[in-house]
Amino acid sequence: MTRFLWICLGGAVGTGARYLLSGWLYRAAGPGFPYGTLAVNVLGSFLLGALMHVALTTEILQPTLRLALTTGVMGGFTTYSAFNYETLRYFQEDAWLLGFVNLGMMVVACLVAGALGMLSGRLLVG
């Protein structure tokens, strides 16, 4: 039960962080492209890659903390469902170019960010 509560708390922190970052980018860049979703997914991919590498190759993070950070914080922070909805909306509105740009950027940027996160974790802890 304790793990469950830590995961829920982490999810609340991640959700709040997603709201703040997405809102800031919306105000800074405007509504023309979902930069907030892109940034959240790329940053989330990087952080999850780094956290999982550190957690699975060292004893720095205890299992409950690892779950709170990965399943909780990162689960609340990343926004695949928003990405999916935004991309489908582009296609429904016949904005095919924006839909495919969003799809390509999200997939490539998140894969690169995840790999860089794993590399960073490896550099951090060996």
KANORBEL-V5644 format. One record per residue. N is the residue number from 1. RES is the residue in three letters. PSI is psi in radians with two decimals (999 if undefined). Layout:
# KANORBEL-V5644
N:RES:PSI, N:RES:PSI
This chain:
# KANORBEL-V5644
1:MET:-0.60, 2:THR:-0.78, 3:ARG:-0.78, 4:PHE:-0.79, 5:LEU:-0.68, 6:TRP:-0.69, 7:ILE:-0.74, 8:CYS:-0.74, 9:LEU:-0.77, 10:GLY:-0.71, 11:GLY:-0.68, 12:ALA:-0.72, 13:VAL:-0.79, 14:GLY:-0.72, 15:THR:-0.75, 16:GLY:-0.74, 17:ALA:-0.70, 18:ARG:-0.77, 19:TYR:-0.81, 20:LEU:-0.82, 21:LEU:-0.80, 22:SER:-0.73, 23:GLY:-0.72, 24:TRP:-0.79, 25:LEU:-0.59, 26:TYR:-0.78, 27:ARG:-0.66, 28:ALA:-0.71, 29:ALA:-0.28, 30:GLY:3.05, 31:PRO:0.09, 32:GLY:-0.43, 33:PHE:2.51, 34:PRO:1.16, 35:TYR:-0.60, 36:GLY:-0.80, 37:THR:-0.76, 38:LEU:-0.84, 39:ALA:-0.75, 40:VAL:-0.77, 41:ASN:-0.68, 42:VAL:-0.86, 43:LEU:-0.72, 44:GLY:-0.69, 45:SER:-0.75, 46:PHE:-0.89, 47:LEU:-0.69, 48:LEU:-0.72, 49:GLY:-0.79, 50:ALA:-0.81, 51:LEU:-0.80, 52:MET:-0.67, 53:HIS:-0.86, 54:VAL:-0.79, 55:ALA:-0.63, 56:LEU:-0.19, 57:THR:-0.09, 58:THR:3.12, 59:GLU:0.36, 60:ILE:-0.73, 61:LEU:2.10, 62:GLN:2.71, 63:PRO:-0.71, 64:THR:-0.71, 65:LEU:-0.72, 66:ARG:-0.80, 67:LEU:-0.69, 68:ALA:-0.69, 69:LEU:-0.73, 70:THR:-1.07, 71:THR:-0.70, 72:GLY:-1.31, 73:VAL:-0.93, 74:MET:-0.61, 75:GLY:-0.66, 76:GLY:-0.48, 77:PHE:-0.81, 78:THR:2.71, 79:THR:0.92, 80:TYR:-0.68, 81:SER:-0.65, 82:ALA:-0.73, 83:PHE:-0.80, 84:ASN:-0.83, 85:TYR:-0.82, 86:GLU:-0.71, 87:THR:-0.78, 88:LEU:-0.64, 89:ARG:-0.73, 90:TYR:-0.81, 91:PHE:-0.71, 92:GLN:-0.54, 93:GLU:0.20, 94:ASP:0.46, 95:ALA:1.11, 96:TRP:-0.74, 97:LEU:-0.86, 98:LEU:-0.67, 99:GLY:-0.81, 100:PHE:-0.58, 101:VAL:-0.80, 102:ASN:-0.80, 103:LEU:-0.87, 104:GLY:-0.79, 105:MET:-0.74, 106:MET:-0.81, 107:VAL:-0.90, 108:VAL:-0.84, 109:ALA:-0.70, 110:CYS:-0.65, 111:LEU:-0.77, 112:VAL:-0.78, 113:ALA:-0.70, 114:GLY:-0.75, 115:ALA:-0.73, 116:LEU:-0.62, 117:GLY:-0.76, 118:MET:-0.74, 119:LEU:-0.75, 120:SER:-0.75, 121:GLY:-0.71, 122:ARG:-0.74, 123:LEU:-0.57, 124:LEU:-0.76, 125:VAL:-0.08, 126:GLY:999
